[in-house]
Structure formats: C-alpha cells, structure tokens
Amino acid sequence: MARSFFLLLAAALCTSAATVTYDFNVTWVIANPDAAYRRTTIGINGQWPIPAIDVTKGDRVVVNVNNQLETESTSLHFHGIYMNGTNHMDGPTGVTQCEIPPGSSFTYNFTVDQPGTYWYHSHNRGQYPDGLRGPLIVRDPDSPFKDDYDEEVVLTFSDWYHDRIPDLMKSFISVTNPTGAEPVPNAALANETQNLTFQMRPGRRYMFRLINLGAFAAQYVWFEGHTMSIVEVDGIYTEPADADQIYITAAQRYSVIITAKNDTNSNYAFVGSMDQDLFDTIPAGLNNNVTGWLVYDQKNGLLPPLVIGDYDPFDDFKLVPQDAMELYDHVDHSITLDLKMDNLGDGANYAFFNDVTYVEPKVPTLYTVLSSGDNATNPVIYGSNTNSFVLDKDEVVEIILNNNDPGKHPFHLHGHAFQAVVRSEEEAGNYVANETFPATPMRRDTILVRPNGNIVLRFKADNPGVWLFHCHIEWHVASGLIATMVEAPVELQSTLSNSIPADHWRACSAAGTLTQGNAAGNTQDLLDLTGENKSPAPLPAGFTAKGIVALVFSCISAVLGMAAIAWYGMAPLTSGEKGQQQTGIVAPPQGRSAQVGVMPMAVAAKREQKMTSRTDLEAEMRRETGGEEEQPWVVEYVGDEEEQPRK
C-alpha cells in the first residue's frame, strides 16, 4: 500500500512540472499583414507571426536561439517573467548579456513559477517592432477563475510599420528631427493581421488574453454588445471588474471573460483603436483602427463597427488584487526620477531621467556586478549614463516619477510587479506627498503616467539582479529613457558568479564585447571610467529645438536651391524630354509599369528554416516584379505633372 502511494506521488510530481523546449531559428521572411505593403520581417523557423510560448506553472523553459539574420544581432526578453535566481536569462543586451551576433547560438533556460499572460520579444536596439514579438502564456491548474470560463483565446494588438526600424531610427534620432517626433505607425493589427474573426458558441464563456505587442501606440479596446470582466492584469489576478472598454498601453496585458449571447441573429465587431494623442502628426489616410468580429452566424454578415462619440476606458487604477496583498506602508529607499525630453549637442532629441540619458555600457552591467568584488555596491562603477541605483536586499523601494513632458508614457519594471500607489491626473505637475494611499493597491509590471503628471510605485527588493526600469515606447528606449536597478549585488555575486553558461561568453567573444570591469571595461581601477560610452555633449547655451529646426531647414533649403539651379542650368534636354515637353506626358522609368498606383512588391513569403538573406529576399521581390531598383515605386499621373516616386 505504501509502495503504491509513493509511486502515485512520484507520478504526480513528474507530471506537475515538465521541461518544455523550443528551437528558434531567427530568420528573415516576407510579410504583408495589413495587405498594403510587403516587407522583410523577422520570423522564427521561416514563419511569421512567430509561435507562442505556451507552458504551465512550474515548467522549466528552454529556448535555443540560433541567429540567422545575417546582418543583425538579437536577444530575447520574456516580458513580465521575474527570473528569480536566473537574472542572466532576462535578455536585454548590454544589461544581462551580450548581443547574439549573426551565426551565433544562445540558450535561455529558466523556470516559470508565476501563472498569467506575458509575451516575449527582442530586447536589442529597437528590433522587436520588425516582427520578433509573440505571446507567452503560463497556465495555472489552480487558477481561482478556472471554473468561470469554458475556452481561452489569445488576442494580441499591435502597431505596424512599413519601413524597417533601423531605417526609421536613423531619421528619428537625428538633427533633422530636433523635436523628437516619433514615427507614426502605418496600421494597427490584431493577432498580427486584420479582419480577424472568432466563432462564438451561444452561452459559452470565453477568457480573452489581451496583449499589446506594439512599439508605440496604446489602444482602446472594446467588444460591441459584450461586457468584459477583468480577472488578470500583467500576471496578477484581480477581483473581477466589469468594463465596456479598456486602454491597453504597449506591453500591458489583460485577461477578460466574455459570455457569449444566446441569440445568434447578429455578429459583433471588436475594435482596437490606436491612441492618436500619442502622435505628433496624423498622416493623411491613416486608419487607426483594427476591426475583428465575434461571429455567431456567418450568414448574418459582418457589419462595420458602430461610431462612438468619445473614448471612456475603465480606470485600471481601481483594480484590486485578488490576493488582497496590502500596501507596503513604509519605505526604506526612495528614488525620484524626473523625466524630460531635450536636445543634445548633436542636435537630436533625447529622453532623460534626472538630466541623464541612458547609453549602453561597454561591459554588460550584470558582468560588472560579478567582476567588481566589494565595489559592486558603488553605483559609480556602472557608468555615468546608465542611471544606476543600488538596492539592498529586501528593502522596500519607492519610485517617484515626475513626467515633465506633454506625452503619455508606459513604464515597465523588469524582475518585479510593483504596487501602483499614486497616479495623478494630467497636468498635475510633480508629486507632492499628501496623498491617501489605497489599502490594497493594484500590482502590475507596466503602468501609464499621464502628460505632465506623476506616479508613485513600490516594490520589495527580494529578487537579486540587474533590472531595467524604462518607458516601453520603443522610440523612447532608443532615445535613453531607462534607469537601472542593481538589486542586492553582493548576494548576486554569491549566487551567479559561477553559474553563467559558456554560450554567454561565446556570444560576447563573437560580438567583441568586454565581460569584466566597470562600465568602461577598466579592471584595474573600477572608479576610473575613462573611455566609457557617453551621450553627446550638451547643447551650447541659448540653443532651442525651434532654433535647431530653423537652422537645419534653412541650410537644407539653401543647398537644395543651389543644387536645383546648377542642375537645371547645366543639364541638356534629352530627346525623350523634348517629346514630353510637347505632349505633357511623363514616361515612367525604364522597366517600370506605367499603370497608376502599381507597386511591384507582390512576392510570396519564403518559408525556409535555413539562413535567409534579407537582401536576397528583396532581390527576389524585384526579380518577380520585373524591377531592378532597390526601392519600390508608385507612379501617379496628375494633370501634366508627375508625382515623384515614393515608397
């Protein structure tokens, strides 16, 4: 009898946790998710959208990454996973690892002990909006809501760009963009496509796991004719809260339960609507909505969504955690971060905490912790531009963030879920300590701060590691809106010094990245930061963004004007141009179609699991459409004038 009991117990333990392995070849593919523009996109195993990671609480997750991108390094971050004891698996390059160069491999190996809705994405130089982003679901056999729904649906929302992020980044952080206007997405997507449908069965209850995978745009989300019951945010169960509409920033997640109607006479639209308040300009023709449908009966057709007058989303600050965890009512370490956007001496616009914009150090910060001995508790060694704060083990940390910017910002903390203690209204200015705090504050890992407002967050430093705190608008990450929490560095040395796998060091060697010393790579004098990576020098006194704009465009206008005069005066007329003068018709370039609106980009995606060259894919697109130019053209005829070729 006893033997049978122990056999059953052993079987139960074996089935309660598993090792789940994913082999990811990161490759280039072709995608056209908005049916408007085909482009090279980052896929996995020759496919895009990339696969979801789907595991159960307690599982060990092994992700073998082979970078076949040919010209780009990469990394993976598992957003919202605390990585307790495995800080070296968190993923941001320059922080907990070196980049994974082309042709190199890297294994992520960690255990998930937290159920909920998460996602994974590249954390390397603004890369994930080019496609390297997907859901990560951790299932919970003991969920308090397991009996409240019949089916699960993963529903992602995202923004999409027709141009590749490295190209957009060059013009974003540039003297030609001194105001820091972020590139506006070309489209909104749901499950990385448009016109999505879900078949509904009368009376059944569906739990939708909503994830914003976007780089920039928050989205208002609603399901026509249905009420959402919120039961989880960012991996934290909540007391059920009814909502007709939610506002989900980049990187946030919600789980909501929707009960299907018994009447099947109508189908209902659901909508993700990008928040245009985030955009400096609204491009002509931009459709900021993505629409899908809850389908009860296909014969009834799919009607467009109803027009709404105003957005009225549920206030997530009102959510209460289901476990009723009480407020941290004392603070051991308070950190104030004053946010601003401003120009530096190169004329470009950057983002700052406390007048410091983040610059990646020469040595990943975790490796500095592990190689610095007693100096690990000195924030100076982590560099002048990393905004590093050293936290003691188990202290209660408070972050006061004052947003001195007229824009909204979603802030994410790695390694923790924080208590959201205060969030002001717009234009409230800096935080003043006269608030009444909630007894059981909402917890999550990503939160919105309103324009010229403030937030106060609290968490316990019980997870030794190097954890970033940053805005999750990817343009702002690139422009430096990052702080670094170096948590319990002495304890980190004792647990991780001999635990870094060999593939970490191989990636660093292949990338030519230093692995010891301070932020400058100095191993002899850790307080000597000579040669560290630093931001551009400040602007000369008296310069403003408006002044830079005026200077730049005056110079551009002058150069273009002189060039146009010289070209016009010196260039002879060709026979073709003489004929065009007589007819008023402009001939298309040789080899191009003369049809109005033709964009020769119709190329099927390659589904290969080997290294696929992005330039080869683009060349194939050109061959299949008969063009030899590097960029697609659209030739339009308006009267007697030709509109210039454009992407």
N, C-alpha and C positions, 0 to 999 in steps of 0.2 A: 504493500500500500504506500509506504513512504517512498519507495523507489519510483512508483508511478507519479506521485506528487512532484518529485524533483524533476522527472522527465517533462512533465507538463509545464513546470516553472521555467525550465531551460528553453523549451519550445516557445513559450510566451516571450521570454527575453529576446530570443533570436528574431522573432517576428516583429517585435516592437520597434526595433531600430535596424536600419539597413545602410549599406554603402551604395550610394547612387552615383554612377559615373557618367560624365558627359565628355565626349571627344569633339572639340570645336576646332575645325579648320576655318580660320577667319580669312575670307576671300572677297574679291570684287565680283559683283553681279550687276545686272541691269534691272532697274525698277521704274515703274510709272504709276505710282499709287493713286494719283489724282487724275489720271487719264489726260494729262495736259502736257507732260514733258518727260521723256525718257532720259535717265541719267545713270552714271555709275554710282553704286551704293554698296555699303559694306554688309556682306551677308555671312552666314555661317554654314559650312558644308555645302556651298553653292546655292543656298536658298535665302530668300528674304520674303516676308518677315522672318526674323530669326526665331529659333524654338524657345518655348517657355521652359524654365526650370521648375519642375513640379516634384516636391518632396513632402515628407511627413515629419512632424516634430520629432526630434531625436535622431534623425538620419545624419549620417556622415556624407558630405557632398564633395565629390572630386570632379574638378573641371580641368581637363587637359586642353590647353590653348596652344595652337600652332599658328603663328602669324604668317600668312601667305599674302600680305598686302603689297609686297614688292617695294613700295616707296614710303610706307608709313609704319611707325611703331604703334603699339597699342597697349592696353591693360584692361582689366575688368574690375569693377566695383559692384558689390552686392548690396544695393541701397537699402538701408534700414536694418541690416543684419549686424548685431552688436560685435561679433567676432571676439567674444570673451576668450582670452587666452591665445588668440591667433591674430593679433594685430597685424602681423606681416602678411595676412591674406586680405587685407581691406582694399587694396588695389590702386589708390591714387599714386601716379608716378611722381617721383621727387619727394614723396612723403613716407610711404611704407615699402616702396620697391623702386627699382629702376624700370624704365620702359622696356617692353618686349620688342626688340628690333625685328625687321623683316627676316624671315627664315628661322627665327628662334622659337623655342617652345617654353612653356611655363605651366606649372600645375598649381591650382588653387585647391586647398584641402582644409575643410572646416566642418564643424558640427553645428547644426541648427537646433536650438532648444527654445525657439520662440515662434509660435504659430502666427499666421497672418498673411497680409498681401504686401508684396515687395516687388522690386524689379532689379535688373542688373544692366549695366551699361559701361561703355568705355569711360575711363577717367584719365584721359590722356589728351591734353591740348585741344579741347573743344571738339573731340572727334565724334561723340555719340550721335549728334543730330544727322550725321551721314548714314545712319542706319543701325549702328551697333547698340541696340537697346531692346529689351524684352522683359516679359513678366517673370517673376519668381514667386511661386506660391508655396507656402508651408502649411500643410493641412494639419488639423487638430482633431484627433479622435475624441477628445474630451471638451470640445467647444461648448460653451453654455448655450449656443444657439443652434446646435446640431439638429434639434427636433423642430426648428422653426422654418425650415426650407426643404424643398424637395430636389432642387437642381442648382448647380453652380454655373455661372457664366463669367468668364474673364473678358472685360471690355476696356480697352486702352483708348486714350485720347492723346493726340499729339499734334504738333505743327510740322510743316514740311517745307523745305527749301528746294528750289530747282537748281541753284548753284551749290557747289561743294563748299563745305565750311572753311577749308584753308584759303580759298579764293575770297570768300566773304570776309574772313578775318583780316586779310591784308588791307581791305578798304575800311574796315571798322576801326581798327587801332591804327589811325593814320592822321597825318596833318591835314588831310583833305576832309576829315570828319571831326573837327575840333569840339563839336557839341556832344559827341558820343551817341549819336542816333543809332539805335540797334537795327540791323536788317529785319525787315518785316517778312514773316512767312508768306509763302505763295498759296498755302492751302492748310486746312485742318483735316485731320484723319481720325477715323475710328477703327481700331484693330488694323492700323496701317493701310486702310483703304477708304472708300466712300460707298454710300448706298448699301450699307450693311443691313441684313435682316436677321431676326431671331424668331423662330417658330414658337408660339406660345400655346400651351395646353390649358384649357379652361380650368380655373380653380387651383392650379398648381402654384407653388411658392418658389420664387427664383431669388437666389442670392447673387447679385452682380458685384464682382470685384472690379471697381473702377480705379484706373491708374492713369495719371498724366505723365506720359513719357517725353513730353515736349522739352524743347530747348529754351523757350521764351514765354509763350503765351499761356496764361491761365485760361481756363474755360468754365463758362456757366453750363451746367448740365441739367437737363430735365427730361422726364418721360411723360408725354402728354396723356392725360386721363388716368395717371397712376401716381400713388404716393410712395415715396421711398422711406423705409425705416432704416436709419443709420445704426449699424451694430459694431462697426470697427473703423478706426482711422489709424493709418500708419502702423498697423500691427498691434494696436491696443484696443481691446474690446470696450465698448461703451454701453451705457444704459440706452436702450432703444429710443431713438428720437426721430419723429416724423418730419419729413422735408418734402416740399414740392420742387425745390431747385437747390443745387449746391454749387459752390465756387471751389474749383479744384486747381491749385497752382501747379506749376511744373514740379514734379517729383512727389506730390501728395497722392495718397490712396484713400479710398472709402470702400467699405463693404455695405451694401444696402439690400434689403429684402423687399421685393415687389410681389404682390399677389395678383395673379392673372384674373381677368374678369371671367365670369361665367357666360356672358353674352359674346358671341363670335361674329356679330354683324359688322364690326368695324375693326380696322387696323389702326395703330397709333404710332406716330413719329416719336423718336427721341432725338435730342439735339445736343451737340457740343458747340458752343459759341465762343470764339476767341475774344478775350477782353481787349477791346480796341483802345482802352485807356492807356495800355502799355506802349502803344505805337506812337512814335513821333509824327508820322505821316500815314495816311491811309491811301495806298495805291489805288488808282482807278480800276474798277472791275474786281476788286478783292471780295471774294465770298468768305466771310469769316466764320461761317457755319459749316459743320459736317452733320449730315442727317442720316439716320437709320430708322428702322421700323420694327415694332413688335407686331408680328403677323399672326392673326388669329384665323384668317381665312383668305388665302391668296386671291380668290375670286372677287373679293371686295376692292381690290386695287390699293395702291399706296398713295395717299394724299399728301401734299406738301404740308409742312408744319404750320400751325397757326401763328399769326403775327402777334407778338407780345409787346405791350407798351413799355414796360420797364423791367429790368432785372431785379429780383428780390430773393437773393440766396439765403439759405439757412446760415446763422452765425455759429461757426464751429466752436467759438469760444464758450458757448453754452453747454457743450458736451460734457458728460460726467463719466469718468472711467468706471467700467463695470466692477472692478475690484475695489472701488472706493478708497484707493490709496490717498492718504491725507497729505496736505501741503507740508513741504519742508518749511518749518516755521522759524528756523534760524539759519543764518548764512555764515559760512566760515571764510569764503573768498568771493569778493565781488569784483567783477570785471565790467568796465564801461567801454563800449565801442561806439565811437561817433563816426557815422557814415557820411561820406560826401563823394561827389564826382567832380573832378577838376582836371586841368591840363598840366602837363609837364613840359620840360624844355624842348622835347621833340615836336611839340605842337599837338600831339594826340591827347585824347581824353582817357583818363584812368579812374579807377574806383579805389577808395581809401577807407581804412579803419584807423582812426587816430592819426591821420596825416601820413600813414604808411600804406603803400600799395604792395601787394604780395608779389614776390619774384621767387621762382623755384630755386632752391639752393643747389650748390654743386654736389653735395652729398645728401641723399635722402635722409630726412630728419630722423627716422627710426634708426638708421645706421649710425647717425651721430650719437643718439642716446646710448647705443650698445657699445660704442668705442670711446666714450668720453669719461668713464670712471666717475669720480666724485664730482666732476664738473657738470654732470648731467642735470643737476638741479639749477644751474645758472642759465637763464633764458638767453643771455648774450651769445652763447656758442651756436645758437640755432639761426643766427643771421639777422641783419638789420632790416630785411624786407620780408620776414616770414610771420610777423605779428604773433610771436610765440609767447604762450603763458604756461608756466609750470604749475601743476596742481598736485597737492598732497593726496595720498591715498585716503579715501573715504570722506574727504571733506565735502560739505555742501557748497556748490558753486552757483553763483548768480551771475547771469549775463544781462546787463542793461544795454540795450541797443537803441541809440537815438538816430533816427533816419532823417538826416538833413538834406534830403533830396525829394523832389516833387514826384518821384516814381514809386511804384509798389515793388517790394522785394520779397521773395520766398526764401527763408533761411533754413538751412539743413545742418544738423549736427551729426557727425559720424560717431558710432560707438555707443550711442545713448538714445533713449527717449527722454525728453525734458518735460517738466511741468510748465505749462503756459500760465504764468502768474498775472501778467498785465499785458493788455494790448489796447493802445489808445485809439481814438478816432483820428481821422485826417487832421492835419494842421495843428496838432496838439503841442508840437514842439518837444523839447527834451523832457525826459522823465523827471517828475517831482515825487518824492517818497511820501505821498499822503493817500495812498490807495488802500481800499479794503480788499484783501485777497480772498479768492474762493477757497472754501474749506477742502474741497477735493478737485483740484484743477485738472483740466484736460491735459493728457500727455500725448505727445506725438514727436516725430523727428523732423518735420518740416512745417514752418509756420509763416504766414504772411505778416509783414509790417506795412502799415499804410503810409501814404505820402506825408512827409514831414511829421510823422508820428513816432511812436516808440513801443517797444515790447520789453518785458522782463521775463526771463526764463530761469529755471532752477533744475539742477540735477546733482546726483551724488557721484563723486569721482571714485567709483568702485570697479572700474574696468581699465587697468593699466594699459596704456598705449599712446600712440600719436594719432590724434583725431582732428580732422578739419572741421571748422565751422565756416560755412560760406553761403553766399547767395546762390540759388540754383537756377538763375537765369544764366545760361552758358556764356553769353557775351560778357557778363559781369565777372564770372570766374576768370575768363581770359584777361579782363582788364584789372584784376587784382583784388577782388572783394572777398578776401579769405583771411581767416585767423587760424592759428594752430594751437591746439590744446595738448601739451606734453604732460600726460597724466601718470603720476607715480613712476617716474623714470628709474628710480633705484630698484623698485620691485620688478620693473620691466627688464632690467639687466639680469636679474636673478632667474627669470623665467624663460627669456628668449635668447640669451647670448649664445647658447649652443644649439639653438633649435631652428636657425634659418636654413632652409633647404639649399642644396647646391645649385638648383636652377635659378635662384635669386642671383647668385654670384656670376653664373654664366651669362645671364641677361645683362648684368652690369658690365661685364667684360666686353660683350659684343657691342654694347652701346657706348663704350668708352666712358662710363660714369664712375666716379670715385665712390668708395664704400667705407672710408674711415675718416675720422677727423671732424672738425667743425664745419659750418656751412660753406667755408671756403676750401675745405679739404686739407686744412692745416692740422697735422697730427702732433706737432712739437709744442706749440703754444696755442691752446684751444681758445684763448681770448683774443688771438690775433686773426682778424677777419680780412686781412689784406688779400685782394683778388677775388672776393666773394661776388656773386651775381647781385647787381643792384639795379634799381629803377633809373630811368633817365633823370637828369638834374632838374630842379625846379625851373619854372618859367622865370625869365628876367622880370624884375619888378615893373608893374604897370601894364603888363600884357593881360588881355582877357580873351575869352573864347570868341567874342564878337570881333575883336581886333585881329585874331588869327584868321577868322573867316574872311574878313575884308582883305587882309594881306594876301592870303592864298589865292583867292579868286581874282584879285587884281593882277597878280603875277600870271596866273593861268590865262586870263583874258588877253593880257599883253602878248604872251608868247604865241597863243593861237592866232591872234590878229596879225602879227608879223609873219607867221608861217603861211597863213592864208594868202596874204598879199604877195609874198615871194613865189608861192606855188602858182598862183593864178597868172602872175606876170610872166613866168618863165616857161610854163608848160605849153607845148604846141597842141593844136587841135588834131585829133585823130580823125580818120575817115568816118569811123562809127559815130564819133561825137558830132561831126558835121551833119550826118544824117539825122541824128537825134535833135539837133537844132531845128531842122526843117519839119520834123514830124511831131516833136514834143513828147515822144515815147522813149522811155529809158529801158535799154536792154538789160536783162539780168546778167550776172557774171557767167562766164563760160562754164558749162557743166551744171548750171543751176536751173531749177524749174522756173518757168515764168508764170505759174499759177499763183493766184492771190492766196496768201495765208499758208502756203505749203511749208512745212517744217520737216526736213528729211531726217527724222530720228526714229522711224518705225523699225526697231530691231528687237528680235526676241531675246530674252534673257538667257545667258549661258548658265546651265545648272551643273557646273563641274566641281569636283571636290579636290582638284589639284590647284597649285598656284596659278592664279589668273591675273594677267597684267591688265591694269586699268587702261593703259594706253592701247593695248591690243584690242580690248573691248570697244574703245572709242573708235579705233581704226576700222573695226568690223562694221560698226554702225555707219561709218562714212561709205565703206565699200558697198554695203547692201542698199544704200540710198543713192549711189552714183556720185557722191560728192568727194572732194579731196581736201576741202578746207578743214581746219581744226575745229571750227565752231559752226553750229547750225545757223542758217539764215532764214529770215522771213522777209519776202519782198512784197511790198504792198504798193499799189498804184493809186495815187490821189491826184486827180486832175492831171496836170502836166509835170508834177513834181514826184520825185522818188523819195519815199521814206528810207532812211539809212538802215542797213542791215542791223538787226538786233538779235540778242539771244532769246 
